[in-house]
């Protein structure tokens, strides 16, 4: 790997190229990408400039619909209609499919939400103050007040219809889930992770996906959430990212995250000798991600994180 990059760039921080204006030439040749990069901009527009058939794996968690204001113009997740939200994500993931290698995989974490009951805002929850929103979408046509929208499966099936292979639905169980002030339903303690692939045959290292007892990995992953004081929005637990990249990549492979947020995918890739490209719309989040990555050191024994205990 060379120490130079032919792209125009704003600066080079510790081997990470930070681009706030992505030139049209990025997609000209996959040989041009030699170092990990954080690219600031709209996910769809930036992805259109990246080379085809390049990344071995994509691990990402898009903004969830109707749950939080991510304070960026043009943000995904603030649409009034959840079907418009899904349509926009399908367009972004068409570009992800293009830039993935033929044997590439997509690990997609997505959460669900409830209709607003036509309440126009959401007050801060005493147990979860970041849930406050100054604007909430009206109850969508065809749904009722208090309905669970079903976003994860609506999106997964839309991606399947668009041409992705839907290979697995995984339950991310949160043993330390966020409390909710609800009295008429169970507290939500899980999210979905979908494994989708570009092709019928794809890169998947079964040995890297075995639990500590040696059996094939199950589809319920008990992984606690991890607090991160540098951001007021949710972040991936690093172990969740490890569970995705270990069976799907080898050291030196390229990993993509088009919704980079606080940069957990970059942190895990740096620890485990993978190269990555992260795309993030909000410049404040780009700064948070860079600070985290710059503080991260590669592991002496890559992939030492392992899989969660499967004793049950």
C-alpha positions in Angstrom: 0.0 0.0 0.0 1.5 3.4 -1.0 1.5 6.5 1.1 0.1 8.8 -1.6 -3.3 9.2 -3.0 -4.1 10.7 -6.4 -7.2 12.4 -5.2 -7.6 16.0 -4.2 -8.1 16.1 -0.5 -8.5 18.5 2.4 -5.9 16.9 4.6 -4.4 13.6 5.6 -4.7 12.8 9.3 -2.8 9.8 10.5 -3.3 7.9 7.2 -6.9 8.8 6.9 -7.9 10.9 3.9 -10.6 13.3 4.7 -12.6 14.6 1.7 -15.2 17.3 2.0 -15.6 17.6 -1.8 -15.3 14.2 -3.6 -13.9 14.6 -7.1 -15.6 12.9 -10.0 -12.4 10.9 -10.7 -12.8 8.8 -7.6 -14.6 6.1 -9.5 -12.2 6.0 -12.4 -10.0 3.2 -11.0 -10.1 1.0 -8.0 -6.3 1.2 -7.9 -6.6 4.8 -6.9 -8.0 3.9 -3.5 -5.0 3.0 -1.4 -5.8 4.3 2.1 -8.8 4.4 4.4 -10.9 7.5 3.8 -13.7 9.5 5.5 -15.8 11.3 2.9 -18.2 14.1 3.9 -21.3 14.3 1.8 -24.6 12.8 0.8 -24.3 9.0 0.7 -25.9 8.4 -2.7 -23.9 11.1 -4.4 -20.6 10.1 -2.9 -21.2 6.4 -3.7 -21.8 7.3 -7.3 -18.2 8.4 -7.5 -16.7 5.3 -6.0 -15.3 2.4 -8.1 -17.5 -0.6 -9.0 -16.9 -4.1 -7.7 -14.4 -2.8 -5.1 -15.5 -3.4 -1.4 -15.5 -6.9 0.1 -18.1 -5.9 2.7 -20.5 -3.2 3.8 -21.5 -2.8 7.4 -23.9 0.1 8.2 -26.8 1.4 10.1 -28.9 4.1 8.4 -30.7 6.8 10.3 -33.9 5.2 11.6 -37.2 6.6 10.4 -39.0 9.1 12.6 -36.8 8.5 15.7 -34.3 11.3 15.8 -33.3 14.6 14.3 -29.7 14.1 13.0 -29.4 17.9 12.4 -28.4 17.7 8.7 -30.2 19.2 5.7 -31.3 16.4 3.4 -31.0 13.8 6.1 -32.6 10.4 5.6 -35.1 9.5 8.3 -37.1 12.7 8.5 -39.6 11.9 5.7 -43.3 12.2 6.4 -43.9 8.9 4.6 -42.0 5.8 5.6 -42.3 4.4 2.1 -40.4 7.4 0.8 -37.8 6.7 3.5 -37.5 3.1 2.2 -37.4 4.3 -1.4 -34.5 6.6 -0.7 -32.6 3.8 1.1 -33.2 1.4 -1.8 -31.6 4.0 -4.1 -28.6 4.3 -1.8 -28.2 0.6 -1.5 -28.3 0.2 -5.3 -25.1 2.1 -5.3 -23.7 0.0 -2.4 -24.5 -3.1 -4.5 -22.6 -1.6 -7.5 -19.5 -0.9 -5.5 -19.4 -4.3 -3.7 -17.2 -7.0 -5.1 -19.1 -9.9 -6.8 -18.7 -12.0 -3.6 -19.4 -9.0 -1.3 -21.8 -8.9 1.6 -24.0 -6.3 3.2 -24.7 -6.3 6.9 -27.6 -3.9 7.6 -28.7 -2.9 11.1 -32.1 -1.2 11.2 -34.5 -0.4 14.0 -38.3 0.1 14.0 -40.6 2.8 15.2 -44.2 3.5 16.1 -46.6 5.9 14.4 -46.9 9.3 16.1 -50.7 9.2 16.5 -50.6 12.6 14.7 -48.6 14.2 17.6 -46.5 16.9 16.0 -43.6 16.7 18.4 -42.1 14.3 21.0 -41.2 15.7 24.4 -38.0 14.5 26.1 -38.4 11.1 27.8 -37.1 11.3 31.4 -35.3 8.0 30.9 -34.2 8.7 27.3 -33.9 12.5 26.7 -32.4 12.2 23.2 -35.7 10.9 21.9 -37.1 14.5 21.9 -38.1 15.7 18.4 -39.4 19.1 17.4 -41.3 17.6 14.4 -42.9 14.2 14.0 -44.4 12.8 10.8 -48.2 12.3 10.7 -49.6 8.8 11.0 -49.0 7.4 7.5 -51.8 6.3 5.2 -52.8 2.7 5.9 -51.5 2.7 9.5 -53.2 3.6 12.8 -52.1 5.4 15.9 -49.8 3.3 18.0 -49.0 1.0 15.1 -45.5 -0.5 14.9 -44.5 0.6 11.4 -42.5 -2.6 10.5 -39.6 -0.7 8.9 -37.0 -3.4 9.1 -38.9 -6.0 7.1 -40.4 -3.5 4.7 -36.8 -2.4 3.9 -35.4 -6.0 3.7 -38.2 -7.1 1.3 -37.8 -3.9 -0.8 -34.0 -4.7 -1.1 -34.8 -8.3 -2.0 -37.2 -7.1 -4.7 -34.5 -4.8 -6.0 -32.2 -7.7 -6.6 -30.3 -8.4 -3.3 -30.1 -11.9 -1.9 -31.7 -11.9 1.5 -29.7 -14.5 3.4 -30.3 -14.1 7.1 -32.3 -12.1 9.6 -30.4 -11.7 12.9 -31.8 -10.5 16.2 -29.5 -8.1 18.0 -30.6 -8.6 21.6 -29.8 -5.7 24.0 -29.4 -7.1 27.5 -29.1 -3.5 28.8 -31.8 -1.9 26.5 -32.9 1.6 27.0 -35.9 1.9 29.3 -39.2 3.2 27.8 -42.0 5.0 29.6 -44.7 2.6 28.2 -47.4 0.7 30.0 -49.3 -1.1 27.3 -46.6 -3.1 25.5 -43.3 -4.8 26.3 -40.2 -2.6 26.3 -38.2 -3.1 23.0 -35.0 -4.9 23.6 -33.8 -5.8 20.1 -33.0 -4.6 16.6 -32.6 -6.4 13.3 -29.4 -7.1 11.4 -29.9 -8.4 7.9 -27.3 -10.2 5.9 -27.7 -9.5 2.2 -25.4 -10.5 -0.7 -24.8 -9.3 -4.2 -24.5 -12.8 -5.6 -25.7 -16.3 -5.0 -22.1 -17.3 -4.0 -20.3 -14.9 -1.7 -17.3 -14.6 0.7 -18.2 -16.1 4.1 -15.7 -17.8 6.4 -17.7 -20.2 8.4 -14.8 -20.9 10.8 -14.7 -17.2 11.7 -18.4 -17.3 12.4 -18.3 -20.1 15.0 -19.2 -19.5 18.6 -16.8 -20.3 21.5 -18.4 -23.8 21.8 -17.5 -24.5 18.1 -21.0 -24.6 16.7 -22.2 -22.6 13.8 -23.2 -19.1 14.7 -26.9 -18.7 15.8 -29.2 -15.8 14.7 -29.7 -14.2 18.1 -26.8 -12.1 19.2 -26.8 -10.9 22.8 -24.6 -7.8 22.7 -24.9 -5.0 25.2 -25.1 -1.4 24.0 -22.1 0.7 24.9 -22.3 4.3 26.0 -20.4 6.9 24.0 -20.3 10.4 25.5 -19.1 12.1 22.3 -22.4 11.9 20.5 -26.0 12.2 21.5 -27.1 9.6 19.0 -26.9 5.8 19.1 -23.7 4.1 18.0 -22.8 0.6 17.0 -21.2 -1.6 19.7 -17.8 -2.6 18.3 -18.6 -6.3 18.9 -21.6 -6.1 16.6 -19.3 -4.8 13.8 -16.8 -7.5 14.5 -19.4 -10.1 14.2 -20.1 -8.9 10.7 -16.6 -8.2 9.3 -14.8 -11.3 10.7 -16.7 -13.9 8.6 -16.9 -11.6 5.6 -13.4 -10.2 5.2 -9.7 -11.0 5.5 -7.0 -8.6 6.8 -6.3 -5.9 4.2 -9.8 -6.1 2.7 -12.0 -3.0 2.1 -15.1 -2.3 4.2 -17.7 0.4 3.4 -20.0 2.3 5.7 -22.2 4.8 3.8 -23.8 6.1 7.1 -20.6 6.5 9.1 -21.9 8.4 12.1 -19.5 8.2 15.0 -17.1 6.0 13.0 -17.4 2.7 14.9 -16.9 0.7 11.7 -13.6 2.7 11.1 -12.5 2.0 14.7 -13.1 -1.8 14.3 -11.4 -1.9 10.9 -8.3 0.0 12.2 -8.1 -2.4 15.2 -8.3 -5.4 12.9 -6.2 -4.5 9.9 -9.0 -3.8 7.5 -9.2 -0.7 5.2 -12.4 1.3 5.0 -14.3 4.1 3.5 -16.8 6.0 5.6 -19.4 8.4 4.2 -21.1 10.9 6.5 -23.4 13.9 5.8 -23.0 15.8 9.0 -19.6 17.5 9.4 -19.9 17.5 13.2 -20.1 13.7 13.2 -17.2 13.5 10.8 -15.1 15.3 13.5 -16.3 12.9 16.2 -15.5 9.9 14.0 -12.0 11.1 13.2 -11.2 11.8 16.8 -12.2 8.3 17.8 -10.2 6.7 15.0 -7.1 8.7 15.7 -7.2 7.4 19.3 -7.5 3.8 18.2 -4.5 1.5 18.0 -4.3 -1.7 15.9 -4.5 -4.9 17.9 -1.3 -7.0 18.2 -3.5 -10.0 17.8 -6.2 -9.0 15.2 -9.7 -10.5 15.7 -9.1 -11.0 19.4 -12.5 -9.7 20.2 -14.3 -13.0 19.5 -18.0 -13.8 19.5 -20.4 -13.4 22.4 -21.0 -16.3 24.7 -23.5 -18.8 23.3 -23.9 -20.8 26.5 -27.7 -20.8 26.1 
